[in-house]
Amino acid sequence: MFERFPKQRPPLPREIEAIYATHYKSNREGATVASALAQKMESWLHRQVAADVVGAEQGARATLELGAGTLNQLRFEPAVGPYDIVEPFTGLYADARNRARIRNVYADITEVPNDARYDRITSVATLEHICNLPEVIARSGLLLAPDGALRVSVPSEGTWLWTLGWKLTTGLEFRLRHGLDYGLLMKHEHVNTAAEIEEVLEHFFDKVACRVLGWSKTSSLYRYYECRHARLDRCRAFIQTSA
């Protein structure tokens, strides 16, 4: 299963690369009509991940968020305990409104101390971007407390409804604004399909529950996964063999 990893990200055409950084931040901040609409839809992703801490007692749970970006997940989560993040791009979170809530920042999950333990490890629309996905999930399993959960939400990349959705919104807007093919940007960004993500999660966790925004996994816009009972032997073995 893992011979496909780590994946190689397809290069961007020069014209898209020139506007990539500006477009990425604008998209994350909902600065255009299509991206604002997308963010409203994506609130489902954030709410699913945050559901376990809404109404929870203060100081109850320690969190590690993978790919925290502009810290927009914190708008959906009360302060219920220490909050650490993994995010390589400092420009995304440096001036974020909720920056003061962050305890520790790591550029890569390998920087997180091996003896750290989290009650929840979360991720919103990030796993589809990660070239070394099995390593990140294996390390997440090892960092979870015994009763902890990996709570992740992803677009249903690789399905017809998701593809139709972005083509009629952000894809159309991107072509009208820049005269460029958004599909090339998507291939560069989304290196993993939802089915591949699920396969990796089920390899490293004994209990994987899925919820979708749509009719089924293959006819949905988004998926949410709650993963419990990490298979620690598999996690350790993978880290050792990939070192």
C-alpha positions in Angstrom: 0.0 0.0 0.0 2.8 2.5 0.9 4.8 2.2 -2.3 3.0 5.3 -3.5 4.5 7.3 -0.7 6.2 9.7 -0.2 4.5 11.3 -3.2 6.1 13.8 -5.6 4.1 17.0 -5.9 3.5 18.0 -9.6 5.3 21.3 -10.4 3.2 24.4 -11.1 3.3 26.2 -14.4 5.3 29.4 -14.1 2.2 31.6 -14.5 0.4 30.0 -11.5 3.6 29.8 -9.4 3.9 33.6 -9.8 0.6 34.2 -8.1 0.5 31.1 -5.9 1.3 32.7 -2.5 -1.1 35.6 -2.9 -3.8 33.3 -4.1 -3.3 30.8 -1.3 -3.7 33.3 1.5 -6.6 35.1 -0.2 -8.3 31.7 -0.6 -7.8 30.8 3.1 -9.1 34.2 4.2 -12.2 34.0 2.0 -11.3 37.2 0.2 -13.1 36.4 -3.1 -16.8 35.5 -3.8 -16.0 31.9 -4.5 -13.6 31.4 -1.6 -16.0 33.1 0.8 -18.7 30.6 -0.4 -16.3 27.8 -0.1 -15.5 28.8 3.5 -19.2 28.8 4.4 -19.4 25.2 3.1 -16.2 24.3 4.8 -17.6 25.3 8.2 -19.0 21.8 8.2 -15.4 20.5 8.3 -14.6 22.7 11.3 -17.7 21.9 13.2 -17.2 18.2 13.0 -13.6 18.4 14.3 -14.7 20.8 17.1 -17.8 18.8 18.2 -16.0 17.0 21.1 -14.9 20.2 22.9 -17.9 22.5 22.4 -19.3 22.7 25.9 -16.3 20.9 27.5 -14.8 22.0 30.8 -11.8 24.3 30.9 -8.4 22.6 30.9 -10.0 19.3 29.9 -8.0 18.4 26.7 -4.7 19.1 25.1 -4.8 19.5 21.3 -2.3 19.3 18.5 -3.5 20.7 15.2 -1.9 19.5 11.9 -1.7 22.2 9.2 -3.2 25.0 11.3 -2.8 27.6 8.6 -4.4 30.9 9.5 -5.8 29.4 12.8 -9.3 29.5 11.5 -10.2 26.3 13.4 -9.9 28.3 16.6 -13.0 30.3 15.7 -15.0 27.0 16.2 -13.3 25.8 19.4 -13.5 27.0 23.0 -10.3 27.3 24.9 -10.4 23.9 26.8 -6.7 23.2 27.3 -3.2 23.6 25.8 -3.2 24.1 22.0 -0.2 23.3 19.9 0.1 23.4 16.1 2.2 22.0 13.3 2.4 24.6 10.5 5.5 25.3 8.3 4.4 28.6 6.9 4.8 31.3 9.6 3.2 34.0 7.4 -0.1 32.3 7.7 -0.5 32.4 11.5 1.9 35.2 12.6 -0.7 37.9 12.6 -3.7 35.7 13.3 -6.3 36.9 15.7 -6.0 33.8 17.9 -2.2 33.6 17.9 -2.1 34.1 21.7 -4.0 30.9 22.3 -1.2 28.8 20.8 1.3 27.2 23.2 3.9 25.6 20.9 4.5 25.9 17.2 6.2 23.2 15.2 7.2 23.4 11.6 7.0 19.6 11.2 5.5 16.8 13.2 8.9 15.4 13.7 9.7 18.4 15.9 7.1 17.4 18.4 8.8 15.8 21.5 8.4 12.0 21.5 7.1 12.1 25.1 4.3 14.6 24.3 0.8 13.3 24.6 -2.4 14.8 23.2 -6.0 14.1 24.0 -6.9 15.2 20.5 -4.9 15.6 17.3 -6.9 17.5 14.7 -6.7 18.4 11.1 -9.0 20.3 8.8 -8.5 20.1 5.0 -4.8 19.2 5.4 -4.3 15.5 4.9 -5.0 15.7 1.1 -1.9 18.0 0.8 0.7 15.8 2.7 3.1 13.9 0.5 4.4 11.7 3.4 0.9 11.0 4.7 1.7 7.5 6.3 4.5 8.9 8.4 2.4 11.8 9.6 -0.5 9.5 10.6 1.9 7.0 12.2 3.5 9.7 14.3 0.1 11.0 15.2 -0.9 7.6 16.6 2.2 7.6 18.8 1.5 11.1 20.1 -2.1 10.4 21.2 -3.0 9.7 24.8 -4.4 6.2 25.4 -8.0 7.5 25.2 -7.2 10.2 22.6 -8.6 10.6 19.2 -7.4 11.7 15.8 -10.2 14.0 14.4 -9.7 14.9 10.8 -11.9 16.3 8.0 -11.0 16.3 4.3 -12.6 17.1 1.0 -13.9 14.1 -0.9 -11.1 14.4 -3.4 -11.3 11.9 -6.2 -15.1 11.8 -6.3 -17.4 13.3 -9.0 -19.4 15.6 -6.7 -16.3 17.2 -5.2 -14.8 17.7 -8.6 -18.0 19.2 -10.0 -18.2 21.5 -6.9 -14.7 23.1 -7.3 -15.0 23.4 -11.1 -18.2 25.4 -10.8 -17.0 27.7 -8.0 -13.3 28.4 -7.3 -12.2 26.8 -10.6 -14.5 29.0 -12.7 -13.5 32.2 -10.7 -9.8 31.4 -11.1 -10.1 31.1 -14.8 -12.1 34.3 -15.1 -9.7 36.3 -12.9 -6.4 34.9 -14.2 -7.2 33.0 -17.4 -5.5 29.9 -16.0 -6.5 26.3 -15.3 -7.3 25.8 -11.7 -7.1 22.0 -12.2 -3.3 22.3 -12.5 -3.3 24.0 -9.1 -5.5 21.3 -7.6 -3.2 18.5 -8.9 -0.3 20.3 -7.2 -2.1 20.8 -3.9 -4.3 17.7 -3.5 -1.8 14.8 -3.8 -4.0 12.4 -1.9 -7.6 11.3 -2.6 -10.1 10.8 0.1 -10.0 7.0 -0.5 -6.2 7.0 0.0 -6.5 8.9 3.2 -9.1 6.5 4.5 -6.8 3.6 3.6 -3.9 5.0 5.6 -6.1 5.9 8.6 -7.5 2.3 8.7 -4.0 0.9 8.6 -2.8 2.7 11.7 -6.0 2.8 13.7 -8.2 0.0 14.9 -11.4 2.1 15.1 -12.2 4.5 12.2 -15.6 6.1 12.0 -16.6 8.3 9.0 -19.3 10.9 8.5 -20.0 12.6 5.1 -21.6 15.8 3.8 -23.5 14.2 1.0 -25.2 10.9 0.2 -22.3 8.5 0.5 -18.5 8.5 0.5 -18.5 8.5 -3.3 -21.2 11.1 -3.6 -20.1 13.7 -1.1 -18.4 17.0 -0.8 -16.6 16.4 2.5 -15.7 13.6 4.9 -15.0 13.6 8.6 -13.0 10.8 10.3 -12.7 10.0 14.0 -9.8 7.6 14.7 -9.2 5.8 18.0 -7.0 3.0 19.4 -3.9 3.5 17.4 -2.1 0.3 16.4 1.1 1.3 18.1 3.1 -1.7 16.8 2.3 -0.6 13.2 3.0 3.0 14.0 6.4 2.2 15.5 7.4 -0.2 12.8 6.6 2.3 10.0 8.6 5.1 11.7 11.6 2.7 12.2 11.6 1.5 8.6 11.2 5.0 7.1 13.9 6.5 9.2 
